[in-house]
Amino acid sequence: MISLHAGRLLLVCSRSDRNWRARIVLGPKPELQIEADTGTVQLQEALLRAQSIYRAAVTNLRPASSPPMCWDCKYWEMRQQCCGYELPESKRSGGRFAARCDLYVRS
């Protein structure tokens, strides 16, 4: 497994058909998570395809005009689903604390 973009893009090689799959996690809700087949067994080609799938997902699912959420921050730990600075407000507010957070930096 290869993790990119602070854990938001995961590349996983399927054991059955040896194809690389891209798993994109832009937030905790199921509608912000995508799994797509890159259609290739070559790692370099899979990386390029996964990057374009990721850019399209970010553009469509979390456009720049959307309100800031904690999981959009570059300090959000996607695997642990918590703030990298361990701010408890991020979990208690359901991610809406980002609008008031002084440490927020959009990823």
C-alpha positions in Angstrom: 0.0 0.0 0.0 1.2 3.5 -0.9 -0.1 6.5 0.9 -0.1 10.0 -0.7 -1.6 13.4 0.1 -1.5 12.8 3.9 -3.4 9.5 3.6 -6.1 10.9 1.4 -5.0 8.8 -1.6 -4.1 5.2 -1.0 -2.8 2.9 -3.8 -3.3 -0.8 -3.1 -2.3 -3.7 -5.3 -5.0 -6.3 -5.7 -3.6 -9.8 -5.0 -6.1 -11.5 -7.4 -5.5 -9.6 -10.6 -2.3 -7.6 -9.7 -4.1 -4.3 -10.7 -3.5 -1.2 -8.7 -6.6 0.3 -7.1 -6.9 3.9 -5.8 -8.8 4.6 -2.6 -9.6 8.2 -2.0 -10.8 9.4 1.4 -11.7 13.1 1.5 -13.7 12.9 4.8 -15.4 10.5 7.2 -18.7 10.4 5.3 -19.2 7.6 2.7 -20.1 10.1 0.0 -16.5 11.5 0.4 -14.8 8.2 -0.2 -14.1 6.6 -3.6 -12.5 3.4 -4.7 -11.4 3.2 -8.4 -9.4 0.7 -10.4 -6.5 2.3 -12.2 -6.6 -0.4 -14.9 -2.8 -1.1 -14.9 -0.3 -3.4 -13.2 2.6 -0.9 -13.7 3.2 1.2 -10.6 4.3 4.4 -12.4 1.3 4.4 -14.7 -1.0 3.6 -11.7 0.5 6.6 -9.8 -0.3 9.0 -12.7 -3.8 7.6 -13.1 -4.5 7.7 -9.3 -3.3 11.4 -9.2 -5.7 12.4 -11.9 -8.6 10.5 -10.2 -7.7 12.2 -7.0 -7.7 15.7 -8.6 -11.1 15.0 -10.2 -12.5 13.8 -6.9 -11.3 16.8 -5.0 -12.7 19.1 -7.6 -16.1 17.4 -7.6 -16.6 16.4 -4.0 -14.8 19.2 -2.1 -14.7 22.3 -4.3 -12.9 25.4 -3.1 -16.2 27.2 -2.6 -17.3 24.6 -0.1 -17.2 25.6 3.6 -13.9 24.5 5.4 -14.1 21.3 7.3 -11.5 19.9 9.7 -10.8 17.0 7.3 -9.9 19.4 4.5 -7.0 20.7 6.6 -3.5 19.4 5.8 -3.0 18.6 9.5 -5.9 16.2 9.7 -4.8 12.6 10.2 -7.0 10.7 7.8 -6.1 7.3 9.1 -6.9 8.1 12.7 -9.7 10.5 11.8 -8.5 13.2 14.2 -6.7 16.5 14.2 -2.9 16.3 14.0 -2.7 18.9 16.8 -5.1 16.8 18.9 -7.7 19.6 19.1 -10.8 18.0 20.7 -13.0 20.7 19.1 -12.4 19.2 15.7 -14.2 16.0 16.7 -16.9 17.6 18.9 -17.9 20.1 16.2 -18.3 17.4 13.5 -15.5 19.1 11.5 -17.1 22.6 11.5 -14.4 24.0 13.9 -12.1 24.6 10.9 -13.9 27.9 10.2 -12.7 29.2 13.6 -9.3 27.4 13.8 -6.2 29.5 13.6 -4.1 26.5 12.5 -6.3 25.5 9.6 -4.5 25.2 6.2 -6.5 23.7 3.3 -4.7 20.7 1.9 
